[in-house]
């Protein structure tokens, strides 16, 4: 309140907001957004008793029993009246009423009580489930469960509150079981494992939860753990209650032992609402002026129609670039849509480019388009292909695979079930694609070519110049794409005649020579559009074709052209109008792969200024290096790396905040890495390309593009060795070592870091020496070579101090903290980590400050200060998630699981360890996975699931033995009692 007196009208307006009450947590009341005072615990108990009666009257004696039971105070009745009077003053008039010597709460609006809302949502969920709409049922139950805010009626005394608390908690568990049951029916078993692990630990005697956990583990491919859950359950029930598991649980164990096929899929699968199964319609628009090709259309349409009753119909169209493969395939696909009522999938496989689409990436896109949840999509190509075929089973889907590289790229993308069909286009004949109907697509006939030209230009303009039109299509080699470009140019210029266009084509003697050169016909086709460009447009076309990557941003294009962004955008948009460039998204542009090759040929032929091509690529490299350095500086304030990078002449982007900087780095990752790889071909660019990779190390550390990052580092290292440049070799080795550490390949990383020190010392380049010493220190820790690690880290600290690199010094101090921790010097480990945090915090370096808090959390855990350890690690976890550092997010969850073990919270430890395994999937290497499995085993032991724990330890032991890791001995000891039995 602001202290200003209210007139009656104002008071009525304030009370117009609806009342809301909560009993599924602390008992609270709101008017609108205002939290109302509900008084003492006994007064809240009275309010709760009245609310839970749903408008029915409670007598005074009933309320006294509810609040105090069999031993009420002597003034109990007076107390009840006092509580009611106080509540009446807080609530709206007429809400708390006196009636027949008792009280009731009346006149509440819909949704005023959270328990009532939960009951309504539960009833709606039951109806949705009965109707087969599991998606809606799950959503409704999720909304109901989110209404619980901790313990129901928390802090409310009295026997009535206690009884209601038990009822509401049991109700919540029933809703949870229903929702989890539907999760499994919908195939969400992977996500359910972590939640069920924690729930079974909290409610060990609840057999339905155990049954759901067994089923979720089995469907996640963890059969041994599922059986271990049963063994744990049987032992627990026998020890605690002297009974056997219920028949349903025993039956499930038998079915798992028998590998019952029916268990592999939901027992009662139900479709998602409206969008289940998802009906993709991904075909590009067919051209309205499609012309000719009648025989091919008939042949291909007959093939697609034969898909019904066959395992699969596959037609592969082959021909030179520009012959119209895609146009024909899209037209036929649209013509056949009615025969494939379950949808159509489309992808450009980019087979003619340097970087063809990876089948696993395409399968991920297809699976998402078919309604598969992101979390349910496996990592490997084989598993994705198998799931893809399973999802298509029973559906009639047409798949158009455009611009394929070869049969190997296509095979995983083919449907495998009756009723589906695939259309494939490629520049090569796929004679090794078993069962495919091969179609060789040739150029158009003269009649078809002329008809296409007329349909684009218009009959009126061509009627009087038929011979000139025939000359034009002949000059185009009767290639559809060339004809379309020429006709579009003419159609856009109303002052031209067909004869003018024919004369222009006739003057291009080299163009005609190229038209007769087989595969060069594609270049001749694009020459028609290129020859019509203004000088500035032509220069932009040529130079932009030099850039690698799937597309190019407006800012990067401006660097290539050395023009302001506004002028660059005008040029690029004009090229889009000519169809020589595509607009991939607002502010992003791309070439068709063949157009890019043609543009490069033009650059080699027409860029007469000495070194202009190299200068354009140098500006682009400068732009990426300067921008990546800026991103690095924002993410790591005070880090001296940016001061040791190669100088740039062309500026980079300036970002308003960390999010914008980070978004740029991950958006540009493919283009950045492609440029760095190509720069390896030019010795003058090697230093900057290597520094670019170093400044962009977050791409590797996050787990995104890690394989491409490593491949780029190898390419730069090979180039540096060929060039004999020690400094570049050292820096390339450093990036490669960093990638190997992230991937858990410590032996290789250590060898590379050792070479970094030698080569960097030869080049008098101290910064890589510091980084390599730091890396070797942490690697030595991982390999239990603590004395070596301490020596490397001490040297790293000394060198960082020489360079006045405070963040580098902080990193080494935190790593040294972990060495001290491993050697039992807990107090100094805490102090070193705190020293690192102090340096990072003083510089505002939040991301590396999170690494320091990670180290501090480990030290505090070992020193027994568990609450402080959890706080430190939780703070680090938030930063890592915000920074998209999946590796460190997973490792921090693993460390939190260790804290939970020490704090005797095994259920929470199991949940954190399960989540860590999920986050670290595909990154971090097997050694880190073994560590998490070991901790998960301890957590499972703590909640009584010892058989499942042994499964985890056996997996960890296998990993450690394969790696020759010293941790194998400790895990072997954990398993020894089981082996002795």
Secondary structure, 3 states (H helix, E strand, C coil): CCCCCCCHHHHHHHCCCCEEEECCEECEEEECCEEECCCCHHHHHHHHHHHCCCCCCEEHHHHHHHHHCCCCCCCHHHHHHHHHHHHHHHCCCCCEEEECCEEEECCCCCCCEHHHHHHHHHHHHHHHHHCCCHHHHHHHHHHHHCCCEEEEEECCCCHHHHHHHHHHHHHHHHHHHHHHHHHHHCCCHHHHHHHHHHHHHHCCCCHHHHHHHHHHHHHCCCHHHHHHHHHHHHHHHHHHCCCCCCHHHHHHHHHHHCCCHHHHCCCCCCCCCCCCCCCCECCCCCCCCCCCCHHHHHHHHHHHHCCCCCCCEEEEEECCCCCCHHHHHHHHHHHCHHHCCCCEEEEECCCCCCCCCCHHHHHHHHHHHCCCCHHHCCCCHHHHHHHHHHHHCCCCCEEEEEEECCHHHHHCCCCCCCCCEEEEEECCCCCCCCCCEEEECCCCCHHHHHHHHHHHHCHHHHHCCHHHHHHHHHHCCCCHHHHHHHHHHHHHCCCCCHHHHHHHHHHCHHHHHHHCCHHHHHHHHHHHHHHCCCHHHHHHHHHHCCCCCCCEEHHHHHHHHCCCHHHHHHHHHHHHHCCCCEEEECCEEECCHHHHHHHHHHHHHHCCCCCHHHHHHHHHHHHHHHHHHHHHHHHCCCCHHHHHCCCCCCCCCCCCCHHHHHHHHHHCHHHHHHHHHHHCCCHHHHHHHHHHHHHCCHHHHCCCCHHHHHHHHHHHHHHHHHHCCHHHHHHHHHHHHHHHHHCCCHHHHHHHHHHHHHHHHHCCCHHHHHHHHHHHHHHHHHCCCHHHHHHHHHHHHHHHHHCCCHHHHHHHHHHHHHHHHHCCCHHHHHHHHHHHHHHHHHHCCHHHHHHHHHHHHHHHHHCCCHHHHHHHHHHHHHHHHHCCCHHHHHHHHHHHHHHHHHCCCHHHHHHHHHHHHHHCCCCCHHHHHHHHHHHHHHHHHHCCCHHHHHHHHHHHHHHHHHHCCCHHHHHHHHHHHHHHC
